[in-house]
């Protein structure tokens, strides 16, 4: 790591947990009686392995197994950025930062507040951009395909041909259009609400805002599979896969 361009606070925070661990191990070894340092060290290691059994998970930490296991063991399991950042403000964490002269409680709270504000700003840009892309690019594309089906259905009707599949697909696309537009309006309304309280805002952005965006994304993904490639304005999964 190039210390010339590193944030001193960031570097010290990265080593804080290791420092705390080594400090605790050293104290335990020193507290044991006798002159055989190797024996004392092995005894401490055995104790620590036993004590930390509940927080060690040696399977896939990204799987659902971990989430279920964390609940069983009563371990904290932050599901999003705000939850993770707020864990820095627990009493034990504040004490460790203060003990090793990394950050005072006031400095730590200030740093977390800045990070939470940054999170909100990032999510705000993400939500606004999603609404803009959907309104200006994706909804018009869906509408083009709806018009195409409607014309085909009308033309076939002139010959008394009324294929059920056309009507069914037309209804599906119209429903998708309505749902996508609804979620865009919901996201716009969410952004327009009062978000002056930073603590409440981060919770809302990580829960309600994310929930709306996820529903919007789900409907858009469904539309992508139905709308003609010539109308879809963005790189589809199919095009991305073909590129490889």
Secondary structure, 3 states (H helix, E strand, C coil): CCHHHCCHHHHHHHCHHHHHHHHHHHHHHHHCCCCCHHHHHHHHHHHHHHHCHHHCCCCCCCCHHHHHHHHHHCCCCCCCHHHHHHHHHCHHHHHHHHHCCCCCHHHHHHHHHHHHHHHHHHHHHHHHHHHHHHHHHHHHHHHHHHHHHHHHHHHHHCCCCCCHHHHHHHHHHHHHHHHHHHHHHHHHHHHHCCCCCHHHHHHHHHHHHHHHHHHHHHHHHHHHHHCCCCCCCCCCHHHHHHCC
